[in-house]
Amino acid sequence: MKRLPVTGRTLALVAVLVPLMALFIYVALRSGPLAPVPVTIATVENRPISPGMFGIGIVEARYSYKIGPTVAGRVKRVEVNVGDRVKAGQLLGEMDPVDLDDRVMAQEAAFKRANAAVLAAKAQVRDTLARFAYADSQARRYEELLRRGSVAVMAAEGKEQERQVAEAGLGAARANMDAAREELGRIRADREGTGKLRANLRMIAPVDGLVVSREADPGTTVVAGQSVIQVIDPESIWVNVRFNQLASSGLASGLPARIVLRSDSARQITGTVQRVEPLADAVTEETLAKVTFDQSTEFSKIIGELAEVTVALPAVPAAPVVPDSSVQRVGGRTGVWLIDGGGLRFAPARVGASDLNGLVQVHDGLKAGDKVVVYSQRPLNGKSRIKVVDKLPGITQ
């Protein structure tokens, strides 16, 4: 076989290409797609944790009263302003009665007339009763005289007829009295109903409270049931909190809580979970709870303010603990990337309780002293080469 001649030009080209190829391979293995993936790791510790959950809520009043008319009308006056303290039974405002006062006067006059009619009917009954008693005694006397033969038959029959007429008159008088009483009852009911309707135009404070809203001014026309003034009980303030359903296991009444108001983020206020709502929000996938303040401080000025609520759960026994950011889901399984003998292996694990410091317990799949990947610059697989670093750019640890 004939060999190709090796010239100086060929040797020079080889001398240039070989270093370039070596440099390309070096760069590809160090910083290209074949380079090791930078990761941060953590050591599995066996320790107890104090679970907790975090939620966002709104400061609300447990008892809120929206006061307004029961019929459509025009606001005549409003006696209070937002921020005023009111007492139970205090007049807050009034609706324009229009013709109700005249109707009340008319009902009062009709009541007096009906009452007089009842008195007249009673007097008529007494009069006809006396007439009947006299006619009855005369008829009995003439019956006795007829038996003795002292009077004529026609005279006795005349007295009997007078007694029957008197008896019919008595029945009519009693019927008139019953009708007058019924009319009096009807007018009394109408008068009381009109009086109650007139009284409902007066907006009265149901409890001692604080005015938080004035939604209509004098001259405004409102419909039945529309709120004109809103009063709350400032002693019944709580926080309506929403917790993520994924982290709400163990939430129950009586648990201690820490409340931080948006207006005073440097202050932590102690509270207690009053109750957990039986109906959760299926749209936002959140569990609702009410958290009360332990301190009897004036919170009426923060109604409607957002608050951050942290609920502490009972501590759980010691178990292997890893950062919750190390828990991954690969191929439908939950686990962590475990550094095993210098290589990388996905270890399925069953996680348990977690705390607000970012730690989660692992009930099986890991043991104390194992090294797990917390963060990686790129997605990992079983063949990935890794390089352990202290911190990844752009990730706060």
Summary of the structure (lengths in Angstrom):
residues: 397
radius of gyration: 47.1
end to end distance: 66.6
largest distance: 185.1
contacts: 1126
relative contact order: 0.19
helix: 33%
strand: 36%
